[in-house]
Amino acid sequence: MIDKKIEEYSNYCLNCKVKPCSQKGCPLSNNIPAFIKCVKDEDLKQAYMILTKTTMLGSVCGRICPHEKQCQGSCVRGIKSEPVHIGEIEAYVFDNGLKNEYYKEIEKSNTLKDKKIAVIGSGPASLNASAFLAMAGADVTIYEKQNELGGILSHGIPEFRLNRDVLNSTINQILSLGIKIKKGITLGKDIDLEELKKNYDAVFIDIDMPMMNGIDFANQYKLKHLDTFIIFVTNHSELVFDTFKVHPFDFIRKEHFDLEIERVIEELIFLLDKKNKKIQVKSNGEIIQIKLVDILFCESNKHNCYIYKNNNTCIKVRMKLSEIYKLLDSDIFFQVNKSFLINWNCVEKISNGMIIYENGLCFNISRPMIKEAKRLFLVRKAESV
């Protein structure tokens, strides 16, 4: 029997086809109407299975996520009255799944069979990424400097908000997918990136440090190349969750992408040569010409922008991404989010809210831009036929 309160909450849901709670409100894009409908039908196992398509942290997220600002804040019911208590329903479904060990029946694929992946840190982003990588068939090992897993979930959230038994059950559920653990190991002290590079096909990093882009990270840790590494370093778990919201292994399909800083331009003026499809960058009297077809993508952080070229080099410029976008050819380039500007000529497809390049590089599309990105992609595809 389903708890009467949960049954009442579920029946209150309208099961909207548009799904603003999922598409607009949930960083993970959980299929909220679908799993709630299963609760209505008293099929808690199927509700759990639907949620595990996008998260393995339902018992945690159902308790500590800011639902009022996310899923419940986008709930249609909330326009004129109280929103559906989505968080409580999610936690109930996952708690039931843990109790009945439904996770033992989750199907795995061979997408990443024979791939070894190291995960540095065991916070929420790392745990979720590890779970999906393992479900894709990868051999995953988590490296954690503390003696217990969970990261901020263990050390930053009080027990009255997140019961430790619930957290431990959630972590054990993820580890049961065949994930290995190595505790008491600190990156840069007990193990370095060059050593990991020799032993793993890819590395996912989510540790407590200021957010930085790939170049700054490589410089700080004296890493010459990014090649097979997938690096994402941030204190802001919600940003990582958004990036890895469906299948983090999509990011690991790129085979080799060496990164070297070709030059740093402190002062620059962009002069776009539309006729010859080139950018002329004037720096301290020197004019550098870059063909638009040679630009893979542009990445920005708070202070700088990096123009990545297809010869595995990049140019660092002190300019905002939005300023560069205004100067580039809008028929060729598209700003998918605050951090990335992509080249349509390199795009293979759009899937699960991501731009996917022919070489496997993936870029998350911000929600307001998804419809426009799909429209432009279809237009370009039609023009090429």
HUKA-V120633 format. One record per residue. N is the residue number from 1. OMEGA is omega as a letter, one per 40 degrees, with the letter a starting at -180 (999 if undefined). Layout:
n=N omega=OMEGA
n=N omega=OMEGA
This chain:
n=1 omega=i
n=2 omega=i
n=3 omega=a
n=4 omega=i
n=5 omega=i
n=6 omega=i
n=7 omega=i
n=8 omega=i
n=9 omega=a
n=10 omega=i
n=11 omega=i
n=12 omega=a
n=13 omega=a
n=14 omega=a
n=15 omega=a
n=16 omega=i
n=17 omega=a
n=18 omega=i
n=19 omega=i
n=20 omega=i
n=21 omega=a
n=22 omega=a
n=23 omega=a
n=24 omega=a
n=25 omega=a
n=26 omega=i
n=27 omega=a
n=28 omega=a
n=29 omega=i
n=30 omega=i
n=31 omega=a
n=32 omega=i
n=33 omega=a
n=34 omega=a
n=35 omega=i
n=36 omega=i
n=37 omega=i
n=38 omega=i
n=39 omega=i
n=40 omega=a
n=41 omega=i
n=42 omega=i
n=43 omega=a
n=44 omega=i
n=45 omega=i
n=46 omega=i
n=47 omega=i
n=48 omega=a
n=49 omega=i
n=50 omega=i
n=51 omega=a
n=52 omega=i
n=53 omega=a
n=54 omega=i
n=55 omega=i
n=56 omega=a
n=57 omega=a
n=58 omega=i
n=59 omega=i
n=60 omega=a
n=61 omega=i
n=62 omega=a
n=63 omega=a
n=64 omega=i
n=65 omega=i
n=66 omega=a
n=67 omega=a
n=68 omega=a
n=69 omega=a
n=70 omega=a
n=71 omega=a
n=72 omega=i
n=73 omega=i
n=74 omega=a
n=75 omega=a
n=76 omega=i
n=77 omega=a
n=78 omega=a
n=79 omega=a
n=80 omega=a
n=81 omega=a
n=82 omega=i
n=83 omega=i
n=84 omega=i
n=85 omega=a
n=86 omega=a
n=87 omega=a
n=88 omega=i
n=89 omega=i
n=90 omega=i
n=91 omega=a
n=92 omega=a
n=93 omega=a
n=94 omega=i
n=95 omega=i
n=96 omega=i
n=97 omega=i
n=98 omega=a
n=99 omega=a
n=100 omega=i
n=101 omega=i
n=102 omega=a
n=103 omega=i
n=104 omega=a
n=105 omega=i
n=106 omega=a
n=107 omega=i
n=108 omega=i
n=109 omega=i
n=110 omega=a
n=111 omega=a
n=112 omega=i
n=113 omega=i
n=114 omega=i
n=115 omega=i
n=116 omega=a
n=117 omega=i
n=118 omega=i
n=119 omega=a
n=120 omega=a
n=121 omega=a
n=122 omega=i
n=123 omega=a
n=124 omega=i
n=125 omega=a
n=126 omega=a
n=127 omega=a
n=128 omega=i
n=129 omega=i
n=130 omega=a
n=131 omega=a
n=132 omega=i
n=133 omega=i
n=134 omega=i
n=135 omega=i
n=136 omega=i
n=137 omega=a
n=138 omega=i
n=139 omega=a
n=140 omega=i
n=141 omega=i
n=142 omega=i
n=143 omega=a
n=144 omega=a
n=145 omega=i
n=146 omega=i
n=147 omega=i
n=148 omega=a
n=149 omega=i
n=150 omega=a
n=151 omega=a
n=152 omega=i
n=153 omega=i
n=154 omega=a
n=155 omega=a
n=156 omega=a
n=157 omega=a
n=158 omega=a
n=159 omega=i
n=160 omega=i
n=161 omega=a
n=162 omega=a
n=163 omega=a
n=164 omega=i
n=165 omega=i
n=166 omega=i
n=167 omega=a
n=168 omega=i
n=169 omega=i
n=170 omega=i
n=171 omega=i
n=172 omega=i
n=173 omega=a
n=174 omega=a
n=175 omega=a
n=176 omega=i
n=177 omega=i
n=178 omega=a
n=179 omega=i
n=180 omega=a
n=181 omega=i
n=182 omega=a
n=183 omega=i
n=184 omega=a
n=185 omega=a
n=186 omega=i
n=187 omega=i
n=188 omega=i
n=189 omega=a
n=190 omega=a
n=191 omega=i
n=192 omega=a
n=193 omega=i
n=194 omega=i
n=195 omega=i
n=196 omega=a
n=197 omega=a
n=198 omega=a
n=199 omega=a
n=200 omega=i
n=201 omega=a
n=202 omega=i
n=203 omega=i
n=204 omega=a
n=205 omega=i
n=206 omega=a
n=207 omega=a
n=208 omega=i
n=209 omega=a
n=210 omega=a
n=211 omega=i
n=212 omega=i
n=213 omega=a
n=214 omega=a
n=215 omega=i
n=216 omega=i
n=217 omega=a
n=218 omega=i
n=219 omega=a
n=220 omega=a
n=221 omega=i
n=222 omega=i
n=223 omega=a
n=224 omega=a
n=225 omega=i
n=226 omega=a
n=227 omega=a
n=228 omega=a
n=229 omega=i
n=230 omega=a
n=231 omega=i
n=232 omega=a
n=233 omega=a
n=234 omega=i
n=235 omega=a
n=236 omega=a
n=237 omega=a
n=238 omega=i
n=239 omega=i
n=240 omega=i
n=241 omega=a
n=242 omega=a
n=243 omega=a
n=244 omega=a
n=245 omega=a
n=246 omega=a
n=247 omega=a
n=248 omega=a
n=249 omega=i
n=250 omega=a
n=251 omega=a
n=252 omega=a
n=253 omega=i
n=254 omega=a
n=255 omega=a
n=256 omega=i
n=257 omega=i
n=258 omega=a
n=259 omega=i
n=260 omega=i
n=261 omega=a
n=262 omega=i
n=263 omega=i
n=264 omega=a
n=265 omega=a
n=266 omega=i
n=267 omega=a
n=268 omega=i
n=269 omega=i
n=270 omega=i
n=271 omega=a
n=272 omega=i
n=273 omega=a
n=274 omega=a
n=275 omega=a
n=276 omega=i
n=277 omega=a
n=278 omega=i
n=279 omega=i
n=280 omega=a
n=281 omega=a
n=282 omega=a
n=283 omega=i
n=284 omega=i
n=285 omega=a
n=286 omega=i
n=287 omega=i
n=288 omega=a
n=289 omega=i
n=290 omega=i
n=291 omega=a
n=292 omega=a
n=293 omega=a
n=294 omega=a
n=295 omega=i
n=296 omega=i
n=297 omega=i
n=298 omega=a
n=299 omega=i
n=300 omega=i
n=301 omega=a
n=302 omega=a
n=303 omega=a
n=304 omega=i
n=305 omega=a
n=306 omega=i
n=307 omega=a
n=308 omega=a
n=309 omega=a
n=310 omega=i
n=311 omega=i
n=312 omega=i
n=313 omega=i
n=314 omega=i
n=315 omega=i
n=316 omega=a
n=317 omega=i
n=318 omega=a
n=319 omega=i
n=320 omega=a
n=321 omega=i
n=322 omega=i
n=323 omega=i
n=324 omega=a
n=325 omega=i
n=326 omega=a
n=327 omega=a
n=328 omega=a
n=329 omega=a
n=330 omega=i
n=331 omega=a
n=332 omega=a
n=333 omega=a
n=334 omega=i
n=335 omega=a
n=336 omega=i
n=337 omega=a
n=338 omega=a
n=339 omega=a
n=340 omega=i
n=341 omega=a
n=342 omega=i
n=343 omega=a
n=344 omega=a
n=345 omega=a
n=346 omega=a
n=347 omega=i
n=348 omega=a
n=349 omega=i
n=350 omega=a
n=351 omega=i
n=352 omega=i
n=353 omega=a
n=354 omega=i
n=355 omega=a
n=356 omega=i
n=357 omega=i
n=358 omega=i
n=359 omega=i
n=360 omega=i
n=361 omega=a
n=362 omega=i
n=363 omega=i
n=364 omega=i
n=365 omega=i
n=366 omega=a
n=367 omega=a
n=368 omega=a
n=369 omega=a
n=370 omega=a
n=371 omega=a
n=372 omega=i
n=373 omega=i
n=374 omega=a
n=375 omega=a
n=376 omega=i
n=377 omega=i
n=378 omega=i
n=379 omega=a
n=380 omega=i
n=381 omega=i
n=382 omega=a
n=383 omega=a
n=384 omega=a
n=385 omega=999
